[in-house]
């Protein structure tokens, strides 16, 4: 640098004020419209989840199921965006499951809570064992700790017959979406591809709860 002070005139851009305003106007509305569409879609899905839950199980059970659906929707969005399942969401969903278990009957409340917690613990340990086995065989993680914690939520909410159904739905949905995405983009399939499993597992948990409320409890 020469050390000569720069005059304000030398810092002027070649764009006029009108051109700058036009450029900013072209950039602003489109992203805002996209955000509005995304938020509207999110709100529509959330409302549909709550309504379906209340229709399937009127009363407190439906309210708890609707809350589960909203939490699982938030988990799916978070995992899709950053491959992270926030602990606060899984903790809230797990505590909600214990509340749902307590709501099933006052006389058997302690037993129901214990059974739900035990199912969650067993499924979380099974996922963790699978994670460690995969790590030792392939020298990389197949599922994250967030998925392990989400498995505890699935175990606490679902009975033993629906737990494998939720896992299978999530796995098949993830596989179909991945293959379709690769075919559309004309890219080869890769066995080491990274997928946000929570994006598929979380909705499957709520869907299986809904299935149980609509079919198996009647």
C-alpha positions as CSV (number, residue, x, y, z in Angstrom):
1,X,0.0,0.0,0.0
2,X,1.2,3.5,-0.8
3,X,-0.2,5.1,2.3
4,X,-2.1,7.7,0.3
5,X,-5.6,8.2,1.7
6,X,-8.4,7.0,-0.5
7,X,-11.0,9.6,-1.5
8,X,-14.7,8.8,-1.2
9,X,-15.0,9.3,-5.0
10,X,-12.6,6.4,-5.6
11,X,-14.8,4.0,-3.6
12,X,-17.9,4.5,-5.7
13,X,-19.2,1.5,-7.5
14,X,-20.1,1.3,-11.1
15,X,-23.8,0.5,-10.3
16,X,-26.3,3.3,-9.9
17,X,-28.6,3.5,-7.0
18,X,-31.5,2.3,-9.1
19,X,-29.6,-0.7,-10.3
20,X,-28.7,-1.7,-6.8
21,X,-32.3,-1.4,-5.6
22,X,-33.4,-3.5,-8.6
23,X,-30.8,-6.2,-7.8
24,X,-31.9,-6.4,-4.2
25,X,-35.5,-6.5,-5.1
26,X,-34.8,-9.5,-7.4
27,X,-33.0,-11.4,-4.6
28,X,-35.4,-10.7,-1.7
29,X,-38.9,-12.0,-2.5
30,X,-38.0,-15.4,-4.0
31,X,-36.2,-16.7,-0.9
32,X,-39.0,-15.3,1.2
33,X,-41.6,-17.0,-0.9
34,X,-39.7,-20.3,-0.6
35,X,-39.6,-19.9,3.2
36,X,-43.3,-19.1,3.3
37,X,-44.1,-22.3,1.3
38,X,-41.9,-24.4,3.6
39,X,-43.5,-23.0,6.7
40,X,-47.0,-23.5,5.3
41,X,-46.2,-27.1,4.4
42,X,-44.8,-27.7,7.8
43,X,-47.9,-26.2,9.5
44,X,-50.2,-28.3,7.3
45,X,-48.4,-31.5,8.2
46,X,-48.4,-30.6,11.9
47,X,-52.1,-29.9,11.8
48,X,-52.8,-33.2,9.9
49,X,-50.8,-35.1,12.6
50,X,-52.7,-33.6,15.4
51,X,-56.1,-34.1,13.8
52,X,-55.3,-37.7,12.8
53,X,-54.2,-38.4,16.4
54,X,-57.3,-37.0,18.0
55,X,-59.6,-38.8,15.5
56,X,-57.8,-42.1,16.1
57,X,-57.7,-41.8,19.9
58,X,-60.1,-39.1,21.3
59,X,-59.2,-37.7,24.7
60,X,-55.9,-37.7,26.5
61,X,-54.4,-40.5,24.5
62,X,-55.0,-38.6,21.3
63,X,-53.5,-35.5,22.7
64,X,-50.4,-37.4,23.8
65,X,-50.2,-39.1,20.4
66,X,-50.5,-35.7,18.7
67,X,-47.7,-34.4,20.8
68,X,-45.6,-37.4,19.9
69,X,-46.3,-36.7,16.2
70,X,-45.2,-33.1,16.5
71,X,-42.0,-34.2,18.2
72,X,-41.3,-36.8,15.6
73,X,-41.8,-34.3,12.9
74,X,-39.3,-32.0,14.5
75,X,-36.8,-34.9,14.8
76,X,-37.2,-35.7,11.1
77,X,-36.7,-32.1,10.1
78,X,-33.6,-31.7,12.3
79,X,-32.0,-34.9,11.1
80,X,-32.7,-34.1,7.5
81,X,-31.1,-30.7,7.9
82,X,-28.0,-31.5,9.9
83,X,-27.8,-35.3,10.5
84,X,-28.4,-34.5,14.2
85,X,-31.3,-35.6,16.5
86,X,-31.5,-33.1,19.4
87,X,-31.4,-34.7,22.8
88,X,-34.2,-32.4,24.1
89,X,-36.6,-33.8,21.5
90,X,-35.9,-37.5,22.3
91,X,-36.0,-36.8,26.0
92,X,-39.3,-35.1,25.7
93,X,-40.7,-37.9,23.6
94,X,-39.5,-40.5,26.0
95,X,-41.0,-38.7,29.0
96,X,-44.2,-38.4,27.0
97,X,-44.2,-42.1,26.5
98,X,-44.0,-42.7,30.2
99,X,-46.9,-40.3,30.6
100,X,-48.9,-42.2,28.0
101,X,-48.1,-45.5,29.8
102,X,-49.3,-44.0,33.1
103,X,-52.5,-42.8,31.4
104,X,-53.4,-46.4,30.3
105,X,-54.7,-47.2,33.8
106,X,-54.4,-45.9,37.3
107,X,-54.5,-49.3,38.9
108,X,-51.5,-50.6,36.9
109,X,-49.7,-47.3,36.5
110,X,-46.3,-48.3,38.0
111,X,-46.3,-51.6,36.0
112,X,-47.2,-49.8,32.8
113,X,-44.4,-47.2,33.3
114,X,-41.9,-49.9,34.1
115,X,-42.8,-52.0,31.1
116,X,-42.6,-49.0,28.7
117,X,-39.2,-47.9,30.2
118,X,-37.9,-51.5,29.9
119,X,-38.9,-51.8,26.3
120,X,-37.2,-48.5,25.5
121,X,-34.0,-49.6,27.3
122,X,-33.9,-53.0,25.6
123,X,-34.4,-51.5,22.1
124,X,-31.8,-48.8,22.7
125,X,-29.3,-51.4,23.9
126,X,-30.0,-53.5,20.8
127,X,-29.4,-50.5,18.5
128,X,-26.2,-49.7,20.4
129,X,-25.0,-53.2,20.1
130,X,-25.7,-53.1,16.3
131,X,-23.8,-49.8,16.1
132,X,-20.7,-51.3,17.8
133,X,-20.8,-54.5,15.8
134,X,-21.0,-52.5,12.5
135,X,-18.2,-50.3,13.7
136,X,-15.9,-53.2,14.3
137,X,-16.8,-54.9,11.0
138,X,-16.7,-51.9,8.7
139,X,-14.6,-49.5,10.8
140,X,-17.1,-46.7,10.5
141,X,-20.4,-45.9,12.2
142,X,-23.6,-47.2,10.6
143,X,-26.0,-45.5,12.9
144,X,-25.5,-42.5,15.2
145,X,-26.2,-42.2,18.9
146,X,-29.2,-40.1,18.1
147,X,-30.7,-43.1,16.4
148,X,-30.0,-45.2,19.5
149,X,-31.8,-42.7,21.7
150,X,-34.7,-42.5,19.2
151,X,-34.9,-46.3,19.5
152,X,-35.5,-45.9,23.2
153,X,-38.5,-43.6,22.2
154,X,-39.8,-46.3,19.8
155,X,-39.6,-49.0,22.5
156,X,-41.3,-46.8,25.1
157,X,-44.2,-45.9,22.8
158,X,-44.7,-49.2,20.8
159,X,-45.4,-52.7,21.9
160,X,-43.2,-55.6,20.9
161,X,-45.3,-56.5,17.8
162,X,-45.1,-52.9,16.3
163,X,-41.5,-52.2,17.1
164,X,-40.2,-54.3,14.2
165,X,-42.9,-52.9,11.9
166,X,-41.6,-49.3,12.6
167,X,-38.0,-50.3,11.9
168,X,-38.9,-52.1,8.7
169,X,-41.0,-49.1,7.5
170,X,-38.2,-46.7,8.2
171,X,-35.5,-48.9,6.6
172,X,-37.6,-49.5,3.4
173,X,-38.6,-45.9,3.1
174,X,-34.9,-44.8,3.5
175,X,-33.8,-47.4,0.8
176,X,-36.6,-46.4,-1.6
177,X,-35.9,-42.7,-1.3
178,X,-32.1,-43.2,-1.7
179,X,-32.4,-45.3,-4.8
180,X,-35.0,-43.0,-6.3
181,X,-32.8,-40.0,-5.6
182,X,-29.8,-41.6,-7.2
183,X,-31.7,-42.7,-10.3
184,X,-33.1,-39.2,-10.8
185,X,-29.7,-37.7,-10.5
186,X,-28.2,-40.5,-12.6
187,X,-25.6,-41.3,-9.9
188,X,-24.3,-44.8,-9.0
189,X,-25.5,-46.4,-5.8
190,X,-23.0,-46.4,-3.0
191,X,-23.0,-48.8,-0.1
192,X,-21.2,-46.2,2.1
193,X,-23.8,-43.5,1.5
194,X,-24.8,-41.5,4.5
195,X,-28.6,-41.3,5.2
196,X,-30.5,-39.5,8.0
197,X,-32.2,-42.5,9.4
198,X,-34.1,-40.4,11.9
199,X,-35.9,-38.7,9.0
200,X,-37.6,-42.0,8.3
201,X,-37.6,-43.7,11.8
202,X,-39.2,-40.8,13.6
203,X,-42.4,-40.6,11.4
204,X,-42.6,-44.4,11.4
205,X,-42.8,-44.4,15.2
206,X,-45.8,-42.0,15.2
207,X,-47.4,-43.9,12.3
208,X,-47.2,-47.2,14.1
209,X,-48.7,-45.6,17.2
210,X,-51.5,-44.3,15.0
211,X,-51.9,-47.7,13.5
212,X,-52.2,-49.3,16.9
213,X,-54.8,-46.6,18.0
214,X,-56.9,-47.1,14.9
215,X,-56.8,-50.8,14.4
216,X,-55.4,-52.9,17.2
217,X,-57.2,-51.2,20.1
218,X,-60.7,-51.7,18.6
